[in-house]
Amino acid sequence: MNRPSTPTAPACDLLIVGAGPAGLAAALAAAPSGARIVLLDDNAAPGGQIWRDGPGVPLPQAALRQREALARHANVQLRCGTRVAGLAHRTERVPGLHALLLEDATGGWVQQARQVILCTGARELLLPFPGWTLPGVTGAGGLQALIKGGLPVAGQRIVVAGSGPLLLAAARTARDAGAQVVAVAEQAPWRALVPFGASLVRWPAKAVQALALLPATYRAGTHVARAQGGGGARGQLQSVTLRTQDRERDIACDRLACGFGLVPNTELGQMLGGSLNARHGLRVDAQQRLHGVPGVMAAGECTGFGGSERSRAEGAMAGFLAVGDTAAARALEPERARWQAFADALHQHFALQPALGRLAEPDTLVCRCEDVPHAALVERSGWIDAKLHTRCGMGPCQGRICGAATRHLLGWTPAPAHHLLAPTRIGTLAGLGDGGPPPAQG
C-alpha cells in the first residue's frame, strides 16, 4: 500500500530556517537579488528571542526597521509559527534540492530549496540543582520571554543566577516590569570578570551597555546551591540558597531565574549531515558553509554563542554568498572577525566553574520529562545506555534540556536525531495535510 504524498510547496531558491538577527540579516542581504526566498520561524513574529515582542515590552527601533525592510521585498515569503519537523521522506526528495518537512498549526508540507541557511539560534543551558523543578523557577531567558508575553511580576522578589550577559538583561527586564531584583549571582569570579571588563575598550558600546545594566545587587563568584519551596517538594518557591566559596546565605524570593549560558541549536544541522566544532556549535568554513554538506550554510548562535552583532554579520555574509555576491560578503569579514573576538572573550571569562557540576544530589531530577534522577544516570555508561534503561531524553523536549546537562555533568555526547526533530502530528507524518502550505505572510 502506497503512503499518501505529503503536500509540497513550490521550490524556492533559498530557505532560511530561523528569523532571529542572523536569519533576518540573511534574508535582507539576499532579497535584492530577486531570488525566491522562504524565511520561517516557530515564533509568532520575526526577531528571535532577543527581539521577541509582546504586551510586556516594546520592540527596539532596530527590530522595527528590519521588519519594515523585510516587508518591502515581495520575493521573501515569511512563514511564522512554522517549524521544521524533520527531513522529507525519500520519495519526496528531488536531486539537487534539499527537502524539509514543515509543520504549522494547520498541517504539514514539504519545502524544497536549492540552498538552505540555518539560523536556528541557541537555547539556555539549565543545570540541575536541588529545587530547580519548583514552581517559580525558570531560566533567565525564560523569565524574559514570560515577562515580554505579559506575565505580571510587579512587586515580586526575584533572584537571577547563573552565568553570562543574559543575567543582566533578564534582571533589567524584570526591574522594568516592576519586580524587585534582590540578587544577581554570577558564577564567574571577579578575577575573570575584571579582565573581561577591561577588554571591553575594544567594544565601547558593550561597555556602555554593561554599565547601564549592572545592578547594585550583582555578586560575582556566587552560584545557586538549592531552592526551597513551601508545602513539600512541589510547593511554590520561597527562598534560594546562594553559595560564595564556602559560605552560604538564604534569600527569600518569589521567583528564581537561573541560566548557565547558551547551547547552540544544532539538531537540524546534524540531521542534514553537519558536524560540531569545539564549542558544540555547527562547524562551518570561512564562507559559512556547513562542513561537508553542499548547499547548506549556517549563521548566528547555532555556530556558537557570540551575541547578536556576530549573528547579524554571519547572517548577512551567508545571505550574500547564497546569491553569489562574494564582494559584499567579503566586505563583512572584518566585522565578523571583530565580533568573533568578543565571542572568544565571553567564552574565556565566563567559563563555568567545576562546582556547578556537583550541585545535583542523588534524588535531583536531571530529565524532567521522564522523572529520571541523577542517581539513575551515574550508573549508566553513556547517553544511549541511559535512554535504553531510564528513558532519559525520550520525553517531549527530546533531550534538549537533559542532553546538554548530561554533557556538562557526565561528559556524555547526546546522539543527534535521525528523522524527526520534535513530536509531530500523525497527519503530517502520514501526508494527510489539508491540501498544502498556508498562504505566506509576505
Summary of the structure (lengths in Angstrom):
residues: 442
radius of gyration: 22.0
end to end distance: 38.8
largest distance: 68.0
contacts: 1563
relative contact order: 0.16
helix: 34%
strand: 24%
